[in-house]
Amino acid sequence: MKKYIKPAGLALAFAIVSISFFACSRANDDSLKLRNVGKYEQTMTKDAAVQMEKEIGAFEITAEQRELAKENIGGYKVIDAGRGNPNWINTKARFAFTRFMNFALSECQRTLNNGDMAGHADKSGIGERFDKSMNPADKTDAFLIKAIDYCVKNLNMNKDEIVYELVCGIIGDFYPSPSRCLKNTEVILNHYLESVLYNGKKLADQTYVLPTEGGSAAMCYIFHTLSHNKLLKPGDKIAIATPIFTPYLQIPSVNNYGLVSIDVASEDKTNWDISDKELAKLESKEIKAFFLVNPSNPASHALSDATLKKLEEVVKKNPDLIILTDDVYGTFVNSFETVYARIPYNTILVYSYSKLYGATGWRIGLIATNKDNVMDKLLARLPAKDKNELNKEYSIVTAEPESMKFIDRVAADSRSIGLYHTSGLSTPSQVFMSLIALTNLVEGGKDLYIEQSNELVRQRYITLMSELHLEADASDENASYYTLINVNDLIKRNYDEKFASWKIANKTDIQFLNDLAKKKGVVLMYGPGFDAQPGTVRISLANNNEEDYKELARRLFELLDEYHKEYIAQ
C-alpha cells in the first residue's frame, strides 16, 4: 500500500503542438527509423533502450503509446493527456465569421446575381449597408456592430474601408494585399497583441505583423530567413532556454543550418526562473541568438520581472543578440509581459491563436517585429559580397532590395521570393484573426473568455495535483496549461526510496509510459524529450475534463502499485 507524504510542489510544464516535420533526432537521422518504440523495446537491452530514449523525438514516442492505449489490457476509456489541443473553442468569433460571411455574400450579389455566380462587392456606401443589415437585438450582430464601431472610433479607421476590407477578405477572391498583411487587419492584430501580451507597454504603432499558418510555420519561416540572409551561419552559436519544446532542440541540426546550440537552463528548485549564471552565457558576443518559449515549455512558467530586468542588462552587453520568443501561452498568465515588450529592438515575437481559442486546425499565428530592429541593422552590416548576392535575389520583387526589411524578406522567402506577390496568409484566415482579436479589444481590458479559459485549466491542474498528493503551484507565473511530474520523485514520496531505485533500475522511462498506455489506457508525454529530467512526464491540462484527471491519477497509482508488487516479489 502507498504511504502518502505531502511533498513540495513539483514543476509545471508546457509545450506547443508538434511541428511534425522537425521531429527528427538531434544525434543522427537514423533515429527516424525508430517508429515503433514498443516493438523495439521488447528486444532491446536496457542500455540500448536508454540510448534510444535520448535520440528519438518525444512526439514519436507518444504516437506509439496512442496506438497501445486503443486496446489497453484494462479495457479502460483512453485518457490522452499528451495532446496540447484544447477541448474548448471560442464561439463568438466563429458565429461572427459565419454571420459576416453571409453579409459579404449579399454584398457580392448586389453587383451580379446569376444563379451560383456573384460579383465583387462595391466599396461605396458599404458601411451604411452594413448598419442596415445588422440587428442590434441579435447577439452576434450586436458584437459585429460593436466591433466595427471600435475600429472606427478607437482605431481611427474609415468605416467603408474596414468593412470593405473584411468583406473582400472573407470572400477570399483577391490575393492578400499588401502581401504581408491586410492594411487594417495589421492595425487590429497589433492592438490585440498590445492588449494581451505587452502588460501596458504601447508598441502597437511601432510593430510590423506577418500572419502565418500557425506558430510552426512562423518558426520555419524565421529560421529560413535568418539562414538565407546570413544572419545565422553554420557554426554560429545560439542559446536555447531549456527545458523546451522538442523541435527547438532539433532545429539547429536540421535543414543543414549547422548551428551550435548552448543550453540556458532553468530548474525546478528556482521555480523555473533562469539564474544569473545561466543568463550570463548570453553576454558573450559569440552567442548570436537566444530562443525561448515564454511561458516556458515544459515548465509552464512565465519569466519573472526580475529575469526580464536581467535580460535587459544582458542585451546591453551583447547588443546584437537576436531574441526569438514564442508566447503562445502568454494569455494563460495574469499580467503577462512578453520579452518583446521589454526589449523590442532585439526581439522577434511569435504568437498563435491555436490554444486559447481552440483553433489549432485553422493554423493561424503571426510574427511581429519592431519597426526599428537589430535584424535590419545586421542586414545593413553584411559584407558586400553577401549583400550583392541577396540584392540580386530580392531585386526581382523590389526596386530597392537593400532596404527591404527583415520581416518583408520573411514573407518573400516563404514563397521562394519569386512568388512574393502570392505570399501572405489566406485572407479569410486573416479576417478570422481580426474577429478573434476584436472579441478581446471591444471588452476594454476585461475579457471574460480569457478569464474562463484560465480558470478552466487552473481548476483541472489543482484537481490533478490534489489527486497525486502534490502541492499545487500558486505562483503568478504559473500558466497551468501543462504540468511536469517526476514519477521517480512521486514514488519516493508515496512509497519509499528503495522502491524508487528499483523502478529506475528496472523500468526505463519509455517502458513506464508504454505500460501506462497498454495496461491503463493513459497517454502522457516523455519529459526528457524536452530536456527535462529523467523520470518526468508531461501532462496536458487542456484536453480532458476535470473528472478525467482524477481517473488519470488513480490509474497511474494503480500501475505503480503493480510495479510495487513486482518489486516486493523480487
TIMIMI-638415 format. One record per residue (C-alpha): residue number from 1; x, y, z. Coordinates in nm, 3 decimals. Example, Ala and Ser with C-alpha at 12.3 -4.5 7.8 and 13.67 -1.06 7.14 Angstrom:
<vexkes>
     i        xx        yy        zz
     1     1.230    -0.450     0.780
     2     1.367    -0.106     0.714
</vexkes>
This chain:
<vexkes>
     i        xx        yy        zz
     1     0.000     0.000     0.000
     2     0.106     0.356    -0.062
     3     0.204     0.580     0.224
     4     0.115     0.935     0.131
     5     0.352     1.212     0.225
     6     0.279     1.574     0.135
     7     0.565     1.685    -0.091
     8     0.694     2.017    -0.204
     9     0.549     2.147    -0.528
    10     0.668     1.992    -0.849
    11     0.739     2.182    -1.164
    12     0.480     2.261    -1.425
    13     0.543     2.225    -1.791
    14     0.404     2.330    -2.114
    15     0.455     2.284    -2.481
    16     0.325     2.389    -2.819
    17     0.171     2.135    -3.059
    18     0.410     1.923    -3.265
    19     0.592     2.061    -3.567
    20     0.588     1.723    -3.735
    21     0.847     1.794    -3.999
    22     1.101     1.893    -3.730
    23     1.053     1.564    -3.542
    24     1.394     1.418    -3.615
    25     1.687     1.326    -3.394
    26     1.943     1.573    -3.268
    27     2.201     1.297    -3.272
    28     2.154     1.146    -3.619
    29     1.894     1.082    -3.883
    30     1.890     0.707    -3.813
    31     1.652     0.772    -3.525
    32     1.381     0.842    -3.781
    33     1.373     0.467    -3.840
    34     1.269     0.405    -3.480
    35     0.896     0.449    -3.532
    36     0.761     0.164    -3.323
    37     0.907     0.220    -2.979
    38     0.713    -0.060    -2.811
    39     0.829    -0.327    -3.054
    40     1.190    -0.211    -3.043
    41     1.199    -0.208    -2.667
    42     1.086    -0.571    -2.643
    43     1.416    -0.690    -2.789
    44     1.649    -0.418    -2.659
    45     1.889    -0.431    -2.370
    46     1.820    -0.170    -2.101
    47     2.129     0.032    -2.206
    48     2.014     0.031    -2.569
    49     1.664     0.137    -2.466
    50     1.800     0.425    -2.258
    51     2.015     0.538    -2.551
    52     1.715     0.527    -2.784
    53     1.519     0.740    -2.539
    54     1.787     1.006    -2.574
    55     1.763     1.008    -2.952
    56     1.403     0.959    -3.057
    57     1.164     1.253    -3.052
    58     0.904     1.291    -2.776
    59     0.623     1.309    -3.030
    60     0.738     0.989    -3.198
    61     0.723     0.813    -2.861
    62     0.376     0.942    -2.782
    63     0.241     0.835    -3.122
    64     0.327     0.472    -3.037
    65     0.161     0.497    -2.699
    66    -0.161     0.621    -2.854
    67    -0.171     0.300    -3.054
    68    -0.104     0.092    -2.743
    69    -0.379     0.269    -2.548
    70    -0.652     0.196    -2.804
    71    -0.683    -0.167    -2.697
    72    -0.545    -0.142    -2.346
    73    -0.548    -0.452    -2.128
    74    -0.769    -0.295    -1.863
    75    -1.040    -0.212    -2.116
    76    -1.036     0.148    -1.998
    77    -1.162     0.450    -2.185
    78    -0.850     0.617    -2.326
    79    -0.733     0.930    -2.144
    80    -0.492     1.108    -2.378
    81    -0.322     1.381    -2.175
    82    -0.036     1.405    -2.422
    83    -0.208     1.641    -2.662
    84    -0.196     2.018    -2.631
    85    -0.515     2.061    -2.832
    86    -0.777     2.230    -2.608
    87    -1.119     2.070    -2.569
    88    -1.299     2.404    -2.584
    89    -1.347     2.667    -2.856
    90    -1.440     3.033    -2.881
    91    -1.790     3.062    -3.030
    92    -1.823     3.440    -3.051
    93    -1.563     3.478    -3.326
    94    -1.699     3.177    -3.515
    95    -2.060     3.299    -3.507
    96    -1.935     3.640    -3.617
    97    -1.734     3.487    -3.901
    98    -2.039     3.297    -4.029
    99    -2.269     3.599    -3.998
   100    -2.024     3.831    -4.169
   101    -1.973     3.580    -4.450
   102    -2.349     3.596    -4.516
   103    -2.335     3.976    -4.524
   104    -2.036     3.965    -4.759
   105    -2.215     3.727    -4.997
   106    -2.518     3.955    -5.007
   107    -2.285     4.243    -5.098
   108    -2.136     4.041    -5.384
   109    -2.483     3.954    -5.513
   110    -2.569     4.324    -5.531
   111    -2.336     4.368    -5.829
   112    -2.403     4.035    -6.002
   113    -2.652     3.764    -5.911
   114    -2.683     3.491    -6.173
   115    -2.752     3.150    -6.023
   116    -2.441     3.047    -5.831
   117    -2.245     3.338    -5.977
   118    -2.196     3.666    -5.792
   119    -1.978     3.969    -5.848
   120    -1.736     4.168    -5.639
   121    -1.854     4.392    -5.356
   122    -1.891     4.767    -5.408
   123    -1.699     4.978    -5.156
   124    -1.918     5.286    -5.193
   125    -2.170     5.307    -4.909
   126    -2.083     4.961    -4.776
   127    -2.058     5.086    -4.417
   128    -2.412     5.221    -4.425
   129    -2.543     4.899    -4.579
   130    -2.366     4.704    -4.306
   131    -2.551     4.906    -4.040
   132    -2.885     4.846    -4.206
   133    -2.828     4.472    -4.237
   134    -2.737     4.420    -3.870
   135    -2.999     4.358    -3.599
   136    -2.885     4.510    -3.266
   137    -3.116     4.270    -3.079
   138    -2.921     3.971    -3.215
   139    -2.618     3.877    -3.004
   140    -2.384     3.813    -3.295
   141    -2.498     4.118    -3.491
   142    -2.457     4.329    -3.179
   143    -2.095     4.214    -3.148
   144    -2.023     4.294    -3.514
   145    -2.176     4.639    -3.475
   146    -1.962     4.696    -3.166
   147    -1.651     4.562    -3.341
   148    -1.681     4.791    -3.644
   149    -1.765     5.083    -3.418
   150    -1.447     5.009    -3.218
   151    -1.239     5.011    -3.536
   152    -1.382     5.349    -3.638
   153    -1.375     5.523    -3.301
   154    -1.076     5.364    -3.127
   155    -0.851     5.274    -3.421
   156    -0.941     5.576    -3.640
   157    -1.045     5.365    -3.939
   158    -1.273     5.474    -4.220
   159    -1.593     5.271    -4.191
   160    -1.629     5.192    -4.560
   161    -1.263     5.088    -4.578
   162    -1.267     4.848    -4.285
   163    -1.599     4.687    -4.381
   164    -1.487     4.656    -4.743
   165    -1.152     4.501    -4.639
   166    -1.330     4.245    -4.423
   167    -1.586     4.168    -4.695
   168    -1.322     4.115    -4.964
   169    -1.105     3.925    -4.717
   170    -1.372     3.682    -4.602
   171    -1.482     3.615    -4.962
   172    -1.120     3.535    -5.047
   173    -1.131     3.639    -5.412
   174    -0.814     3.851    -5.403
   175    -0.452     3.783    -5.319
   176    -0.353     3.929    -4.981
   177    -0.270     4.294    -5.047
   178    -0.036     4.407    -4.907
   179     0.107     4.058    -4.932
   180     0.248     4.062    -4.579
   181    -0.076     4.159    -4.404
   182    -0.402     4.333    -4.491
   183    -0.377     4.703    -4.402
   184    -0.647     4.739    -4.137
   185    -0.600     4.382    -4.017
   186    -0.242     4.465    -3.919
   187    -0.368     4.752    -3.703
   188    -0.625     4.528    -3.531
   189    -0.375     4.248    -3.468
   190    -0.120     4.494    -3.330
   191    -0.367     4.633    -3.078
   192    -0.465     4.280    -2.975
   193    -0.100     4.193    -2.907
   194    -0.066     4.512    -2.708
   195    -0.378     4.424    -2.510
   196    -0.286     4.068    -2.411
   197     0.096     4.044    -2.418
   198     0.259     4.382    -2.352
   199     0.140     4.449    -1.994
   200     0.065     4.815    -2.058
   201     0.355     4.892    -2.292
   202     0.245     5.090    -2.600
   203     0.400     4.926    -2.905
   204     0.107     4.876    -3.144
   205     0.209     5.165    -3.369
   206     0.575     5.058    -3.371
   207     0.528     4.697    -3.480
   208     0.509     4.509    -3.810
   209     0.298     4.191    -3.829
   210     0.316     3.893    -4.065
   211     0.023     3.648    -4.022
   212     0.131     3.288    -4.075
   213    -0.010     2.936    -4.096
   214     0.023     2.890    -3.721
   215     0.325     2.910    -3.492
   216     0.503     2.619    -3.659
   217     0.507     2.795    -3.996
   218     0.630     3.108    -3.823
   219     0.929     2.917    -3.687
   220     1.006     2.763    -4.026
   221     0.994     3.100    -4.198
   222     1.206     3.276    -3.936
   223     1.484     3.017    -3.934
   224     1.490     3.001    -4.312
   225     1.523     3.379    -4.348
   226     1.782     3.411    -4.071
   227     1.989     3.148    -4.251
   228     1.921     3.267    -4.605
   229     2.013     3.624    -4.515
   230     2.339     3.522    -4.347
   231     2.229     3.639    -4.003
   232     2.287     3.286    -3.875
   233     2.560     3.085    -4.042
   234     2.681     2.726    -3.997
   235     2.893     2.710    -3.686
   236     2.726     3.008    -3.518
   237     2.636     2.961    -3.154
   238     2.277     3.003    -3.043
   239     2.135     2.973    -2.693
   240     1.819     2.778    -2.614
   241     1.622     2.815    -2.291
   242     1.577     2.461    -2.160
   243     1.371     2.257    -2.087
   244     1.189     2.346    -2.408
   245     0.954     2.221    -2.678
   246     1.135     1.937    -2.859
   247     1.156     2.090    -3.211
   248     1.352     2.386    -3.071
   249     1.617     2.137    -2.964
   250     1.617     1.979    -3.309
   251     1.605     2.288    -3.532
   252     1.978     2.373    -3.506
   253     2.075     2.037    -3.660
   254     1.806     2.008    -3.928
   255     1.785     2.159    -4.275
   256     2.164     2.195    -4.272
   257     2.152     2.502    -4.050
   258     2.460     2.364    -3.876
   259     2.415     2.579    -3.568
   260     2.581     2.508    -3.236
   261     2.330     2.518    -2.951
   262     2.408     2.622    -2.595
   263     2.162     2.541    -2.316
   264     2.046     2.821    -2.088
   265     1.882     2.604    -1.826
   266     1.617     2.669    -1.565
   267     1.539     2.439    -1.274
   268     1.252     2.335    -1.052
   269     1.442     2.438    -0.739
   270     1.446     2.801    -0.859
   271     1.080     2.781    -0.965
   272     1.194     2.774    -1.327
   273     1.345     3.120    -1.327
   274     1.671     3.146    -1.523
   275     1.963     3.205    -1.289
   276     2.212     3.490    -1.324
   277     2.481     3.235    -1.402
   278     2.282     3.090    -1.692
   279     2.181     3.431    -1.827
   280     2.546     3.537    -1.818
   281     2.609     3.293    -2.105
   282     2.418     3.532    -2.329
   283     2.662     3.815    -2.262
   284     2.918     3.656    -2.492
   285     2.911     3.808    -2.837
   286     2.974     3.459    -2.974
   287     2.606     3.391    -2.897
   288     2.418     3.519    -3.200
   289     2.062     3.435    -3.095
   290     1.856     3.323    -2.796
   291     1.540     3.115    -2.840
   292     1.280     3.066    -2.571
   293     0.919     2.981    -2.508
   294     0.754     3.219    -2.262
   295     0.569     3.100    -2.058
   296     0.825     2.823    -2.070
   297     0.791     2.479    -2.216
   298     0.767     2.239    -2.044
   299     0.799     2.421    -1.710
   300     0.483     2.625    -1.768
   301     0.622     2.940    -1.612
   302     0.645     3.294    -1.743
   303     0.969     3.483    -1.693
   304     0.957     3.684    -1.374
   305     1.000     4.060    -1.367
   306     1.344     4.010    -1.214
   307     1.451     3.782    -1.502
   308     1.320     4.026    -1.761
   309     1.528     4.301    -1.600
   310     1.837     4.079    -1.606
   311     1.775     4.004    -1.972
   312     1.762     4.376    -2.043
   313     2.106     4.408    -1.884
   314     2.237     4.115    -2.090
   315     2.137     4.284    -2.415
   316     2.331     4.595    -2.317
   317     2.643     4.376    -2.309
   318     2.553     4.185    -2.626
   319     2.358     4.444    -2.827
   320     2.343     4.241    -3.148
   321     2.173     3.944    -2.981
   322     1.861     3.824    -3.168
   323     1.590     3.700    -2.932
   324     1.309     3.479    -3.059
   325     1.024     3.438    -2.812
   326     0.723     3.213    -2.865
   327     0.441     3.342    -2.645
   328     0.153     3.114    -2.745
   329     0.055     3.056    -2.381
   330     0.105     3.411    -2.260
   331    -0.265     3.475    -2.207
   332    -0.282     3.193    -1.951
   333    -0.072     3.402    -1.710
   334    -0.231     3.704    -1.545
   335    -0.046     4.032    -1.616
   336     0.185     3.851    -1.858
   337     0.462     4.054    -2.016
   338     0.647     3.934    -2.324
   339     1.019     3.984    -2.374
   340     0.922     4.187    -2.681
   341     0.758     4.448    -2.456
   342     1.086     4.493    -2.267
   343     1.338     4.451    -2.548
   344     1.153     4.527    -2.874
   345     1.467     4.620    -3.069
   346     1.622     4.273    -3.030
   347     1.313     4.052    -3.023
   348     1.114     3.857    -3.280
   349     0.774     3.770    -3.136
   350     0.577     3.462    -3.240
   351     0.217     3.418    -3.132
   352    -0.057     3.167    -3.217
   353    -0.432     3.176    -3.160
   354    -0.449     2.797    -3.153
   355    -0.464     2.715    -2.783
   356    -0.666     2.997    -2.629
   357    -0.933     2.999    -2.899
   358    -0.942     2.630    -2.987
   359    -0.814     2.698    -3.338
   360    -0.533     2.450    -3.398
   361    -0.699     2.335    -3.721
   362    -0.720     2.690    -3.851
   363    -0.339     2.721    -3.847
   364    -0.337     3.090    -3.756
   365    -0.045     3.267    -3.594
   366     0.186     3.558    -3.658
   367     0.535     3.701    -3.648
   368     0.588     4.050    -3.508
   369     0.897     4.270    -3.518
   370     0.963     4.627    -3.416
   371     0.996     4.883    -3.695
   372     1.343     4.954    -3.556
   373     1.516     4.621    -3.501
   374     1.854     4.452    -3.480
   375     1.788     4.222    -3.776
   376     1.762     4.516    -4.015
   377     2.077     4.668    -3.864
   378     2.267     4.341    -3.910
   379     2.145     4.318    -4.270
   380     2.290     4.664    -4.336
   381     2.625     4.549    -4.193
   382     2.661     4.236    -4.407
   383     2.978     4.206    -4.617
   384     2.947     4.348    -4.969
   385     2.961     4.000    -5.124
   386     2.665     3.878    -4.920
   387     2.471     4.197    -4.983
   388     2.522     4.172    -5.357
   389     2.404     3.810    -5.366
   390     2.092     3.892    -5.164
   391     2.018     4.210    -5.358
   392     2.025     4.012    -5.680
   393     1.771     3.767    -5.542
   394     1.533     4.022    -5.392
   395     1.561     4.261    -5.688
   396     1.301     4.053    -5.872
   397     1.036     4.172    -5.625
   398     1.152     4.522    -5.525
   399     1.337     4.811    -5.685
   400     1.527     4.873    -5.359
   401     1.633     4.526    -5.237
   402     1.897     4.652    -4.996
   403     1.635     4.845    -4.797
   404     1.393     4.550    -4.784
   405     1.310     4.489    -4.418
   406     1.370     4.159    -4.245
   407     1.001     4.084    -4.193
   408     0.926     4.151    -4.561
   409     1.210     3.918    -4.652
   410     1.045     3.654    -4.432
   411     0.724     3.698    -4.635
   412     0.914     3.680    -4.966
   413     1.121     3.379    -4.860
   414     0.803     3.196    -4.760
   415     0.722     3.180    -5.133
   416     1.078     3.142    -5.264
   417     1.095     3.516    -5.338
   418     0.974     3.488    -5.698
   419     0.617     3.429    -5.582
   420     0.627     3.711    -5.327
   421     0.307     3.855    -5.472
   422     0.126     3.536    -5.367
   423     0.266     3.532    -5.015
   424     0.069     3.606    -4.703
   425    -0.185     3.411    -4.504
   426    -0.519     3.345    -4.677
   427    -0.746     3.646    -4.643
   428    -1.038     3.453    -4.484
   429    -0.794     3.339    -4.215
   430    -0.677     3.697    -4.163
   431    -1.040     3.806    -4.119
   432    -1.094     3.530    -3.865
   433    -0.787     3.651    -3.676
   434    -0.925     4.005    -3.680
   435    -1.261     3.890    -3.543
   436    -1.088     3.692    -3.268
   437    -0.880     3.996    -3.180
   438    -1.186     4.217    -3.170
   439    -1.363     3.984    -2.923
   440    -1.091     4.094    -2.683
   441    -1.049     4.458    -2.786
   442    -1.414     4.557    -2.757
   443    -1.413     4.440    -2.393
   444    -1.187     4.728    -2.294
   445    -0.936     4.525    -2.094
   446    -1.158     4.276    -1.908
   447    -1.203     3.968    -2.125
   448    -1.439     3.716    -1.963
   449    -1.350     3.448    -2.218
   450    -0.979     3.464    -2.129
   451    -1.065     3.457    -1.759
   452    -1.284     3.150    -1.812
   453    -1.011     2.972    -2.010
   454    -0.754     3.041    -1.741
   455    -0.986     2.922    -1.466
   456    -1.069     2.606    -1.661
   457    -0.710     2.482    -1.690
   458    -0.626     2.608    -1.342
   459    -0.902     2.405    -1.181
   460    -0.802     2.092    -1.374
   461    -0.444     2.143    -1.260
   462    -0.544     2.185    -0.895
   463    -0.759     1.871    -0.915
   464    -0.479     1.664    -1.068
   465    -0.222     1.780    -0.815
   466    -0.461     1.704    -0.531
   467    -0.523     1.352    -0.660
   468    -0.148     1.297    -0.696
   469    -0.099     1.425    -0.340
   470     0.125     1.704    -0.463
   471     0.128     2.067    -0.366
   472    -0.015     2.296    -0.636
   473     0.200     2.581    -0.761
   474     0.010     2.901    -0.682
   475     0.267     3.146    -0.820
   476     0.155     3.425    -1.052
   477     0.386     3.298    -1.327
   478     0.222     2.955    -1.345
   479     0.024     2.905    -1.668
   480    -0.127     2.565    -1.570
   481    -0.178     2.456    -1.931
   482     0.055     2.159    -1.874
   483     0.231     2.015    -1.576
   484     0.557     1.826    -1.549
   485     0.559     1.540    -1.297
   486     0.870     1.349    -1.193
   487     0.745     0.993    -1.149
   488     1.059     0.886    -0.966
   489     1.008     1.162    -0.709
   490     0.640     1.068    -0.687
   491     0.741     0.712    -0.595
   492     0.988     0.832    -0.333
   493     0.725     1.048    -0.169
   494     0.440     0.797    -0.181
   495     0.629     0.467    -0.132
   496     0.999     0.471    -0.039
   497     1.350     0.536    -0.170
   498     1.433     0.168    -0.231
   499     1.129     0.114    -0.450
   500     1.215     0.428    -0.645
   501     1.567     0.296    -0.701
   502     1.428    -0.038    -0.816
   503     1.196     0.133    -1.064
   504     1.482     0.340    -1.206
   505     1.698     0.030    -1.242
   506     1.429    -0.195    -1.392
   507     1.192     0.029    -1.590
   508     1.307     0.283    -1.844
   509     1.100     0.598    -1.887
   510     0.958     0.469    -2.214
   511     0.872     0.133    -2.057
   512     0.675     0.316    -1.789
   513     0.487     0.522    -2.049
   514     0.421     0.215    -2.262
   515     0.287     0.023    -1.960
   516     0.067     0.315    -1.866
   517    -0.076     0.317    -2.217
   518    -0.116    -0.055    -2.287
   519    -0.231    -0.151    -1.934
   520    -0.421     0.158    -1.819
   521    -0.517     0.343    -2.138
   522    -0.340     0.664    -2.031
   523    -0.119     0.860    -2.271
   524     0.134     1.111    -2.137
   525     0.441     1.270    -2.294
   526     0.804     1.181    -2.241
   527     0.962     1.460    -2.034
   528     1.330     1.405    -2.122
   529     1.236     1.472    -2.485
   530     1.203     1.835    -2.376
   531     1.542     1.820    -2.200
   532     1.359     1.774    -1.870
   533     1.497     1.541    -1.601
   534     1.483     1.161    -1.640
   535     1.166     1.021    -1.494
   536     0.949     1.320    -1.587
   537     0.624     1.309    -1.781
   538     0.428     1.598    -1.924
   539     0.054     1.606    -1.858
   540    -0.171     1.833    -2.060
   541    -0.446     2.009    -1.866
   542    -0.607     2.126    -2.190
   543    -0.782     1.833    -2.349
   544    -0.964     1.637    -2.078
   545    -1.239     1.717    -1.830
   546    -1.176     1.757    -1.459
   547    -1.306     1.408    -1.371
   548    -1.065     1.257    -1.623
   549    -0.770     1.395    -1.428
   550    -0.897     1.225    -1.111
   551    -0.916     0.899    -1.305
   552    -0.573     0.958    -1.461
   553    -0.416     0.988    -1.116
   554    -0.599     0.675    -0.996
   555    -0.473     0.468    -1.289
   556    -0.118     0.599    -1.254
   557    -0.109     0.487    -0.891
   558    -0.271     0.158    -0.993
   559     0.024     0.091    -1.224
   560     0.273     0.192    -0.957
   561     0.101    -0.048    -0.714
   562     0.152    -0.326    -0.969
   563     0.517    -0.227    -1.000
   564     0.541    -0.233    -0.621
   565     0.409    -0.590    -0.606
   566     0.669    -0.688    -0.866
   567     0.937    -0.517    -0.658
   568     0.828    -0.696    -0.338
   569     0.821    -1.031    -0.518
   570     1.180    -0.983    -0.631
</vexkes>
